[in-house]
Amino acid sequence: MSIQYKHSAWLNILKQGYDTLRGKQRSPSVYWLRPDGKNLETMKMVAGNALAQGNDYVEFMLHSSEFMPGEAQHLKMKHLLISCITTWKNCLAGFLSARKV
């Protein structure tokens, strides 16, 4: 899965130490390469960082229910599903043009 950490490494270590003191355990906050219909810029950032790191590919996440209007928790309406697909298409187009494939 292609991800980008939301915070710097030292802040993630600090947050995990604080969580440990509180008896909690959680992973660092990340940006996922997962379209939700309104995160095109975040997806471009994640894909761009993958390029900058020399990766040959990016991995993204979609659940099969996200292709069915009304089934995905965050895509309850058909226009949000279309927006999600358009967001992914635009991000993919930008990624491919940057790679000159």
N, CA, C and O atoms as a printed pandas DataFrame, in Angstrom:
     atom_number atom_name residue_name chain_id  residue_number  x_coord  y_coord  z_coord
0              1         N          MET        A               1    0.837   -1.171    0.000
1              2        CA          MET        A               1    0.000    0.000    0.000
2              3         C          MET        A               1    0.882    1.235    0.000
3              4         O          MET        A               1    1.783    1.350    0.831
4              5         N          SER        A               2    0.644    2.143   -0.900
5              6        CA          SER        A               2    1.403    3.389   -0.943
6              7         C          SER        A               2    0.799    4.364    0.063
7              8         O          SER        A               2   -0.378    4.715   -0.017
8              9         N          ILE        A               3    1.629    4.790    1.010
9             10        CA          ILE        A               3    1.170    5.703    2.059
10            11         C          ILE        A               3    2.176    6.832    2.214
11            12         O          ILE        A               3    3.307    6.738    1.738
12            13         N          GLN        A               4    1.759    7.890    2.876
13            14        CA          GLN        A               4    2.632    9.007    3.236
14            15         C          GLN        A               4    2.328    9.331    4.691
15            16         O          GLN        A               4    1.175    9.574    5.047
16            17         N          TYR        A               5    3.357    9.335    5.530
17            18        CA          TYR        A               5    3.135    9.667    6.936
18            19         C          TYR        A               5    2.686   11.108    7.069
19            20         O          TYR        A               5    3.220   11.991    6.398
20            21         N          LYS        A               6    1.703   11.355    7.933
21            22        CA          LYS        A               6    1.188   12.714    8.143
22            23         C          LYS        A               6    2.156   13.555    8.968
23            24         O          LYS        A               6    2.183   14.779    8.837
24            25         N          HIS        A               7    2.946   12.907    9.812
25            26        CA          HIS        A               7    3.839   13.622   10.718
26            27         C          HIS        A               7    5.271   13.128   10.524
27            28         O          HIS        A               7    5.501   12.064    9.950
28            29         N          SER        A               8    6.216   13.907   11.004
29            30        CA          SER        A               8    7.625   13.524   10.904
30            31         C          SER        A               8    7.899   12.309   11.798
31            32         O          SER        A               8    7.102   11.966   12.671
32            33         N          ALA        A               9    9.043   11.675   11.557
33            34        CA          ALA        A               9    9.400   10.467   12.310
34            35         C          ALA        A               9    9.493   10.748   13.802
35            36         O          ALA        A               9    9.009    9.957   14.611
36            37         N          TRP        A              10   10.114   11.875   14.179
37            38        CA          TRP        A              10   10.274   12.166   15.611
38            39         C          TRP        A              10    8.932   12.415   16.279
39            40         O          TRP        A              10    8.739   12.044   17.437
40            41         N          LEU        A              11    8.000   13.040   15.564
41            42        CA          LEU        A              11    6.676   13.281   16.148
42            43         C          LEU        A              11    5.904   11.965   16.289
43            44         O          LEU        A              11    5.180   11.771   17.266
44            45         N          ASN        A              12    6.059   11.063   15.314
45            46        CA          ASN        A              12    5.412    9.751   15.426
46            47         C          ASN        A              12    5.948    8.981   16.628
47            48         O          ASN        A              12    5.183    8.332   17.343
48            49         N          ILE        A              13    7.251    9.050   16.851
49            50        CA          ILE        A              13    7.858    8.368   18.009
50            51         C          ILE        A              13    7.327    8.978   19.304
51            52         O          ILE        A              13    7.000    8.260   20.249
52            53         N          LEU        A              14    7.246   10.303   19.337
53            54        CA          LEU        A              14    6.727   10.992   20.521
54            55         C          LEU        A              14    5.268   10.608   20.786
55            56         O          LEU        A              14    4.890   10.329   21.924
56            57         N          LYS        A              15    4.461   10.596   19.737
57            58        CA          LYS        A              15    3.047   10.239   19.889
58            59         C          LYS        A              15    2.882    8.787   20.341
59            60         O          LYS        A              15    2.031    8.490   21.179
60            61         N          GLN        A              16    3.695    7.883   19.787
61            62        CA          GLN        A              16    3.602    6.477   20.192
62            63         C          GLN        A              16    4.057    6.291   21.631
63            64         O          GLN        A              16    3.496    5.469   22.356
64            65         N          GLY        A              17    5.076    7.051   22.057
65            66        CA          GLY        A              17    5.508    6.995   23.457
66            67         C          GLY        A              17    4.414    7.475   24.393
67            68         O          GLY        A              17    4.175    6.873   25.440
68            69         N          TYR        A              18    3.749    8.558   24.017
69            70        CA          TYR        A              18    2.633    9.085   24.813
70            71         C          TYR        A              18    1.498    8.068   24.884
71            72         O          TYR        A              18    0.921    7.840   25.947
72            73         N          ASP        A              19    1.185    7.459   23.736
73            74        CA          ASP        A              19    0.126    6.444   23.717
74            75         C          ASP        A              19    0.482    5.255   24.605
75            76         O          ASP        A              19   -0.384    4.707   25.287
76            77         N          THR        A              20    1.754    4.857   24.598
77            78        CA          THR        A              20    2.201    3.742   25.429
78            79         C          THR        A              20    1.992    4.064   26.907
79            80         O          THR        A              20    1.543    3.215   27.678
80            81         N          LEU        A              21    2.323    5.300   27.297
81            82        CA          LEU        A              21    2.115    5.707   28.686
82            83         C          LEU        A              21    0.638    5.670   29.067
83            84         O          LEU        A              21    0.296    5.407   30.220
84            85         N          ARG        A              22   -0.228    5.931   28.103
85            86        CA          ARG        A              22   -1.675    5.906   28.346
86            87         C          ARG        A              22   -2.261    4.507   28.229
87            88         O          ARG        A              22   -3.453    4.309   28.464
88            89         N          GLY        A              23   -1.417    3.526   27.862
89            90        CA          GLY        A              23   -1.896    2.156   27.706
90            91         C          GLY        A              23   -2.577    1.915   26.380
91            92         O          GLY        A              23   -3.338    0.957   26.239
92            93         N          LYS        A              24   -2.319    2.762   25.410
93            94        CA          LYS        A              24   -2.925    2.641   24.081
94            95         C          LYS        A              24   -1.867    2.168   23.094
95            96         O          LYS        A              24   -0.668    2.348   23.306
96            97         N          GLN        A              25   -2.335    1.567   22.025
97            98        CA          GLN        A              25   -1.424    1.151   20.967
98            99         C          GLN        A              25   -2.089    1.442   19.626
99           100         O          GLN        A              25   -3.158    0.906   19.334
100          101         N          ARG        A              26   -1.464    2.283   18.814
101          102        CA          ARG        A              26   -1.993    2.572   17.486
102          103         C          ARG        A              26   -0.852    2.897   16.537
103          104         O          ARG        A              26    0.242    3.272   16.957
104          105         N          SER        A              27   -1.124    2.748   15.277
105          106        CA          SER        A              27   -0.134    3.013   14.236
106          107         C          SER        A              27   -0.041    4.509   13.975
107          108         O          SER        A              27   -0.960    5.259   14.307
108          109         N          PRO        A              28    1.068    4.947   13.378
109          110        CA          PRO        A              28    1.186    6.365   13.020
110          111         C          PRO        A              28    0.102    6.773   12.019
111          112         O          PRO        A              28   -0.376    5.947   11.241
112          113         N          SER        A              29   -0.277    8.042   12.047
113          114        CA          SER        A              29   -1.262    8.566   11.103
114          115         C          SER        A              29   -0.640    8.664    9.716
115          116         O          SER        A              29    0.487    9.133    9.560
116          117         N          VAL        A              30   -1.386    8.218    8.713
117          118        CA          VAL        A              30   -0.884    8.228    7.343
118          119         C          VAL        A              30   -1.953    8.711    6.363
119          120         O          VAL        A              30   -3.149    8.661    6.647
120          121         N          TYR        A              31   -1.492    9.178    5.207
121          122        CA          TYR        A              31   -2.369    9.430    4.072
122          123         C          TYR        A              31   -2.309    8.191    3.200
123          124         O          TYR        A              31   -1.225    7.750    2.820
124          125         N          TRP        A              32   -3.456    7.632    2.884
125          126        CA          TRP        A              32   -3.529    6.451    2.040
126          127         C          TRP        A              32   -3.789    6.862    0.613
127          128         O          TRP        A              32   -4.363    7.921    0.360
128          129         N          LEU        A              33   -3.375    6.044   -0.310
129          130        CA          LEU        A              33   -3.714    6.242   -1.712
130          131         C          LEU        A              33   -5.061    5.552   -1.918
131          132         O          LEU        A              33   -5.155    4.463   -2.485
132          133         N          ARG        A              34   -6.099    6.235   -1.430
133          134        CA          ARG        A              34   -7.456    5.687   -1.470
134          135         C          ARG        A              34   -8.428    6.814   -1.798
135          136         O          ARG        A              34   -8.633    7.703   -0.972
136          137         N          PRO        A              35   -9.028    6.796   -2.978
137          138        CA          PRO        A              35   -9.913    7.899   -3.361
138          139         C          PRO        A              35  -11.198    7.921   -2.540
139          140         O          PRO        A              35  -11.803    6.884   -2.268
140          141         N          ASP        A              36  -11.597    9.133   -2.151
141          142        CA          ASP        A              36  -12.881    9.281   -1.469
142          143         C          ASP        A              36  -13.748   10.352   -2.128
143          144         O          ASP        A              36  -14.791   10.726   -1.590
144          145         N          GLY        A              37  -13.323   10.840   -3.281
145          146        CA          GLY        A              37  -14.106   11.819   -4.008
146          147         C          GLY        A              37  -13.719   13.249   -3.716
147          148         O          GLY        A              37  -14.167   14.157   -4.416
148          149         N          LYS        A              38  -12.900   13.477   -2.705
149          150        CA          LYS        A              38  -12.503   14.844   -2.375
150          151         C          LYS        A              38  -11.049   14.956   -1.920
151          152         O          LYS        A              38  -10.673   15.947   -1.293
152          153         N          ASN        A              39  -10.240   13.966   -2.225
153          154        CA          ASN        A              39   -8.851   13.990   -1.766
154          155         C          ASN        A              39   -7.844   13.896   -2.917
155          156         O          ASN        A              39   -6.794   13.269   -2.775
156          157         N          LEU        A              40   -8.161   14.511   -4.043
157          158        CA          LEU        A              40   -7.281   14.436   -5.209
158          159         C          LEU        A              40   -5.881   14.960   -4.897
159          160         O          LEU        A              40   -4.891   14.327   -5.264
160          161         N          GLU        A              41   -5.784   16.104   -4.226
161          162        CA          GLU        A              41   -4.467   16.690   -3.938
162          163         C          GLU        A              41   -3.639   15.790   -3.024
163          164         O          GLU        A              41   -2.428   15.665   -3.210
164          165         N          THR        A              42   -4.276   15.169   -2.048
165          166        CA          THR        A              42   -3.571   14.249   -1.153
166          167         C          THR        A              42   -3.071   13.039   -1.933
167          168         O          THR        A              42   -1.943   12.588   -1.733
168          169         N          MET        A              43   -3.914   12.515   -2.821
169          170        CA          MET        A              43   -3.503   11.357   -3.622
170          171         C          MET        A              43   -2.344   11.729   -4.543
171          172         O          MET        A              43   -1.421   10.935   -4.724
172          173         N          LYS        A              44   -2.381   12.931   -5.128
173          174        CA          LYS        A              44   -1.270   13.371   -5.977
174          175         C          LYS        A              44    0.012   13.480   -5.161
175          176         O          LYS        A              44    1.089   13.131   -5.645
176          177         N          MET        A              45   -0.098   13.964   -3.916
177          178        CA          MET        A              45    1.078   14.077   -3.059
178          179         C          MET        A              45    1.671   12.701   -2.774
179          180         O          MET        A              45    2.884   12.514   -2.864
180          181         N          VAL        A              46    0.815   11.737   -2.429
181          182        CA          VAL        A              46    1.292   10.385   -2.119
182          183         C          VAL        A              46    1.944    9.765   -3.359
183          184         O          VAL        A              46    3.025    9.184   -3.264
184          185         N          ALA        A              47    1.290    9.885   -4.522
185          186        CA          ALA        A              47    1.854    9.326   -5.758
186          187         C          ALA        A              47    3.152   10.041   -6.127
187          188         O          ALA        A              47    4.113    9.399   -6.552
188          189         N          GLY        A              48    3.187   11.360   -5.967
189          190        CA          GLY        A              48    4.399   12.121   -6.264
190          191         C          GLY        A              48    5.557   11.730   -5.369
191          192         O          GLY        A              48    6.693   11.624   -5.829
192          193         N          ASN        A              49    5.276   11.512   -4.089
193          194        CA          ASN        A              49    6.327   11.086   -3.160
194          195         C          ASN        A              49    6.827    9.689   -3.502
195          196         O          ASN        A              49    8.011    9.390   -3.345
196          197         N          ALA        A              50    5.917    8.833   -3.970
197          198        CA          ALA        A              50    6.334    7.491   -4.396
198          199         C          ALA        A              50    7.294    7.606   -5.578
199          200         O          ALA        A              50    8.292    6.888   -5.652
200          201         N          LEU        A              51    6.983    8.514   -6.498
201          202        CA          LEU        A              51    7.878    8.762   -7.639
202          203         C          LEU        A              51    9.236    9.269   -7.169
203          204         O          LEU        A              51   10.281    8.790   -7.610
204          205         N          ALA        A              52    9.203   10.243   -6.270
205          206        CA          ALA        A              52   10.438   10.848   -5.773
206          207         C          ALA        A              52   11.326    9.841   -5.058
207          208         O          ALA        A              52   12.549    9.980   -5.052
208          209         N          GLN        A              53   10.713    8.828   -4.457
209          210        CA          GLN        A              53   11.475    7.793   -3.756
210          211         C          GLN        A              53   12.005    6.727   -4.707
211          212         O          GLN        A              53   12.703    5.804   -4.288
212          213         N          GLY        A              54   11.670    6.859   -5.994
213          214        CA          GLY        A              54   12.168    5.923   -6.988
214          215         C          GLY        A              54   11.325    4.678   -7.168
215          216         O          GLY        A              54   11.766    3.724   -7.808
216          217         N          ASN        A              55   10.125    4.666   -6.618
217          218        CA          ASN        A              55    9.249    3.503   -6.778
218          219         C          ASN        A              55    8.788    3.378   -8.228
219          220         O          ASN        A              55    8.549    4.383   -8.898
220          221         N          ASP        A              56    8.665    2.161   -8.703
221          222        CA          ASP        A              56    8.196    1.906  -10.060
222          223         C          ASP        A              56    6.681    1.810  -10.143
223          224         O          ASP        A              56    6.123    1.817  -11.241
224          225         N          TYR        A              57    6.014    1.722   -9.014
225          226        CA          TYR        A              57    4.559    1.565   -9.010
226          227         C          TYR        A              57    4.001    2.128   -7.707
227          228         O          TYR        A              57    4.736    2.367   -6.749
228          229         N          VAL        A              58    2.704    2.333   -7.694
229          230        CA          VAL        A              58    1.996    2.705   -6.471
230          231         C          VAL        A              58    0.890    1.686   -6.248
231          232         O          VAL        A              58    0.371    1.092   -7.193
232          233         N          GLU        A              59    0.541    1.496   -4.993
233          234        CA          GLU        A              59   -0.556    0.597   -4.652
234          235         C          GLU        A              59   -1.675    1.429   -4.055
235          236         O          GLU        A              59   -1.428    2.321   -3.244
236          237         N          PHE        A              60   -2.894    1.141   -4.449
237          238        CA          PHE        A              60   -4.025    1.857   -3.903
238          239         C          PHE        A              60   -5.036    0.872   -3.358
239          240         O          PHE        A              60   -4.947   -0.333   -3.592
240          241         N          MET        A              61   -6.009    1.412   -2.619
241          242        CA          MET        A              61   -6.993    0.549   -1.990
242          243         C          MET        A              61   -8.392    0.942   -2.425
243          244         O          MET        A              61   -8.780    2.106   -2.325
244          245         N          LEU        A              62   -9.129   -0.010   -2.897
245          246        CA          LEU        A              62  -10.558    0.120   -3.166
246          247         C          LEU        A              62  -11.227   -1.159   -2.692
247          248         O          LEU        A              62  -10.704   -2.255   -2.893
248          249         N          HIS        A              63  -12.352   -1.019   -2.079
249          250        CA          HIS        A              63  -13.140   -2.182   -1.696
250          251         C          HIS        A              63  -14.207   -2.381   -2.759
251          252         O          HIS        A              63  -14.697   -1.406   -3.329
252          253         N          SER        A              64  -14.568   -3.607   -3.032
253          254        CA          SER        A              64  -15.547   -3.877   -4.084
254          255         C          SER        A              64  -16.865   -3.149   -3.848
255          256         O          SER        A              64  -17.542   -2.779   -4.807
256          257         N          SER        A              65  -17.234   -2.939   -2.599
257          258        CA          SER        A              65  -18.494   -2.248   -2.316
258          259         C          SER        A              65  -18.455   -0.789   -2.753
259          260         O          SER        A              65  -19.502   -0.163   -2.922
260          261         N          GLU        A              66  -17.243   -0.239   -2.937
261          262        CA          GLU        A              66  -17.122    1.161   -3.343
262          263         C          GLU        A              66  -17.531    1.375   -4.796
263          264         O          GLU        A              66  -17.670    2.514   -5.241
264          265         N          PHE        A              67  -17.723    0.299   -5.529
265          266        CA          PHE        A              67  -18.204    0.414   -6.895
266          267         C          PHE        A              67  -19.724    0.292   -6.970
267          268         O          PHE        A              67  -20.299    0.352   -8.057
268          269         N          MET        A              68  -20.379    0.119   -5.815
269          270        CA          MET        A              68  -21.828   -0.024   -5.770
270          271         C          MET        A              68  -22.420    1.144   -4.990
271          272         O          MET        A              68  -22.228    1.222   -3.776
272          273         N          PRO        A              69  -23.138    2.060   -5.656
273          274        CA          PRO        A              69  -23.708    3.207   -4.944
274          275         C          PRO        A              69  -24.564    2.769   -3.758
275          276         O          PRO        A              69  -25.390    1.862   -3.864
276          277         N          GLY        A              70  -24.346    3.429   -2.637
277          278        CA          GLY        A              70  -25.122    3.134   -1.437
278          279         C          GLY        A              70  -24.525    2.070   -0.545
279          280         O          GLY        A              70  -24.997    1.888    0.578
280          281         N          GLU        A              71  -23.512    1.364   -0.993
281          282        CA          GLU        A              71  -22.931    0.274   -0.199
282          283         C          GLU        A              71  -21.752    0.734    0.654
283          284         O          GLU        A              71  -21.643    0.338    1.815
284          285         N          ALA        A              72  -20.869    1.563    0.097
285          286        CA          ALA        A              72  -19.697    2.020    0.849
286          287         C          ALA        A              72  -20.129    3.031    1.909
287          288         O          ALA        A              72  -20.992    3.870    1.651
288          289         N          GLN        A              73  -19.536    2.956    3.094
289          290        CA          GLN        A              73  -19.918    3.839    4.194
290          291         C          GLN        A              73  -19.720    5.310    3.853
291          292         O          GLN        A              73  -20.544    6.143    4.232
292          293         N          HIS        A              74  -18.640    5.647    3.142
293          294        CA          HIS        A              74  -18.366    7.052    2.840
294          295         C          HIS        A              74  -18.849    7.465    1.447
295          296         O          HIS        A              74  -18.633    8.606    1.038
296          297         N          LEU        A              75  -19.491    6.567    0.723
297          298        CA          LEU        A              75  -20.008    6.873   -0.609
298          299         C          LEU        A              75  -21.482    6.476   -0.684
299          300         O          LEU        A              75  -21.840    5.554   -1.416
300          301         N          LYS        A              76  -22.324    7.159    0.059
301          302        CA          LYS        A              76  -23.726    6.778    0.142
302          303         C          LYS        A              76  -24.541    7.180   -1.087
303          304         O          LYS        A              76  -25.621    6.637   -1.318
304          305         N          MET        A              77  -24.026    8.134   -1.883
305          306        CA          MET        A              77  -24.801    8.597   -3.033
306          307         C          MET        A              77  -24.021    8.386   -4.323
307          308         O          MET        A              77  -22.790    8.376   -4.329
308          309         N          LYS        A              78  -24.748    8.220   -5.399
309          310        CA          LYS        A              78  -24.143    7.928   -6.694
310          311         C          LYS        A              78  -23.160    9.023   -7.111
311          312         O          LYS        A              78  -22.102    8.708   -7.657
312          313         N          HIS        A              79  -23.474   10.295   -6.871
313          314        CA          HIS        A              79  -22.570   11.365   -7.296
314          315         C          HIS        A              79  -21.238   11.304   -6.543
315          316         O          HIS        A              79  -20.209   11.708   -7.086
316          317         N          LEU        A              80  -21.240   10.806   -5.307
317          318        CA          LEU        A              80  -19.971   10.648   -4.584
318          319         C          LEU        A              80  -19.142    9.512   -5.181
319          320         O          LEU        A              80  -17.915    9.602   -5.240
320          321         N          LEU        A              81  -19.801    8.456   -5.617
321          322        CA          LEU        A              81  -19.098    7.362   -6.275
322          323         C          LEU        A              81  -18.447    7.849   -7.564
323          324         O          LEU        A              81  -17.287    7.539   -7.836
324          325         N          ILE        A              82  -19.191    8.608   -8.350
325          326        CA          ILE        A              82  -18.645    9.155   -9.599
326          327         C          ILE        A              82  -17.482   10.091   -9.294
327          328         O          ILE        A              82  -16.467   10.068   -9.992
328          329         N          SER        A              83  -17.622   10.909   -8.262
329          330        CA          SER        A              83  -16.547   11.809   -7.859
330          331         C          SER        A              83  -15.306   11.026   -7.436
331          332         O          SER        A              83  -14.184   11.416   -7.760
332          333         N          CYS        A              84  -15.505    9.921   -6.713
333          334        CA          CYS        A              84  -14.400    9.070   -6.277
334          335         C          CYS        A              84  -13.658    8.482   -7.474
335          336         O          CYS        A              84  -12.428    8.493   -7.516
336          337         N          ILE        A              85  -14.406    7.972   -8.437
337          338        CA          ILE        A              85  -13.798    7.378   -9.627
338          339         C          ILE        A              85  -13.072    8.444  -10.439
339          340         O          ILE        A              85  -11.989    8.188  -10.964
340          341         N          THR        A              86  -13.652    9.629  -10.547
341          342        CA          THR        A              86  -13.012   10.726  -11.265
342          343         C          THR        A              86  -11.725   11.144  -10.564
343          344         O          THR        A              86  -10.719   11.419  -11.218
344          345         N          THR        A              87  -11.756   11.194   -9.233
345          346        CA          THR        A              87  -10.554   11.536   -8.465
346          347         C          THR        A              87   -9.439   10.543   -8.757
347          348         O          THR        A              87   -8.302   10.942   -9.007
348          349         N          TRP        A              88   -9.757    9.255   -8.729
349          350        CA          TRP        A              88   -8.740    8.242   -8.999
350          351         C          TRP        A              88   -8.223    8.355  -10.432
351          352         O          TRP        A              88   -7.020    8.244  -10.666
352          353         N          LYS        A              89   -9.117    8.573  -11.386
353          354        CA          LYS        A              89   -8.717    8.709  -12.789
354          355         C          LYS        A              89   -7.757    9.886  -12.955
355          356         O          LYS        A              89   -6.749    9.764  -13.650
356          357         N          ASN        A              90   -8.055   11.014  -12.330
357          358        CA          ASN        A              90   -7.194   12.198  -12.430
358          359         C          ASN        A              90   -5.843   11.973  -11.767
359          360         O          ASN        A              90   -4.813   12.402  -12.288
360          361         N          CYS        A              91   -5.846   11.312  -10.636
361          362        CA          CYS        A              91   -4.583   11.020   -9.955
362          363         C          CYS        A              91   -3.732   10.071  -10.784
363          364         O          CYS        A              91   -2.527   10.276  -10.925
364          365         N          LEU        A              92   -4.351    9.042  -11.327
365          366        CA          LEU        A              92   -3.629    8.074  -12.152
366          367         C          LEU        A              92   -3.069    8.729  -13.396
367          368         O          LEU        A              92   -1.934    8.454  -13.784
368          369         N          ALA        A              93   -3.858    9.602  -14.033
369          370        CA          ALA        A              93   -3.383   10.309  -15.224
370          371         C          ALA        A              93   -2.173   11.157  -14.902
371          372         O          ALA        A              93   -1.208   11.187  -15.665
372          373         N          GLY        A              94   -2.220   11.859  -13.754
373          374        CA          GLY        A              94   -1.077   12.678  -13.352
374          375         C          GLY        A              94    0.156   11.839  -13.043
375          376         O          GLY        A              94    1.277   12.223  -13.377
376          377         N          PHE        A              95   -0.056   10.706  -12.411
377          378        CA          PHE        A              95    1.053    9.814  -12.077
378          379         C          PHE        A              95    1.702    9.269  -13.353
379          380         O          PHE        A              95    2.926    9.254  -13.478
380          381         N          LEU        A              96    0.872    8.824  -14.293
381          382        CA          LEU        A              96    1.404    8.258  -15.528
382          383         C          LEU        A              96    2.106    9.308  -16.378
383          384         O          LEU        A              96    3.136    9.021  -16.987
384          385         N          SER        A              97    1.562   10.525  -16.426
385          386        CA          SER        A              97    2.214   11.563  -17.228
386          387         C          SER        A              97    3.554   11.946  -16.619
387          388         O          SER        A              97    4.494   12.271  -17.345
388          389         N          ALA        A              98    3.654   11.912  -15.287
389          390        CA          ALA        A              98    4.920   12.216  -14.618
390          391         C          ALA        A              98    5.960   11.137  -14.895
391          392         O          ALA        A              98    7.158   11.419  -14.928
392          393         N          ARG        A              99    5.505    9.901  -15.094
393          394        CA          ARG        A              99    6.415    8.792  -15.366
394          395         C          ARG        A              99    6.756    8.687  -16.841
395          396         O          ARG        A              99    7.669    7.953  -17.220
396          397         N          LYS        A             100    6.021    9.424  -17.683
397          398        CA          LYS        A             100    6.228    9.395  -19.128
398          399         C          LYS        A             100    6.133    7.978  -19.667
399          400         O          LYS        A             100    7.009    7.518  -20.399
400          401         N          VAL        A             101    5.054    7.290  -19.294
401          402        CA          VAL        A             101    4.835    5.905  -19.712
402          403         C          VAL        A             101    4.149    5.886  -21.059
403          404         O          VAL        A             101    3.871    4.814  -21.595
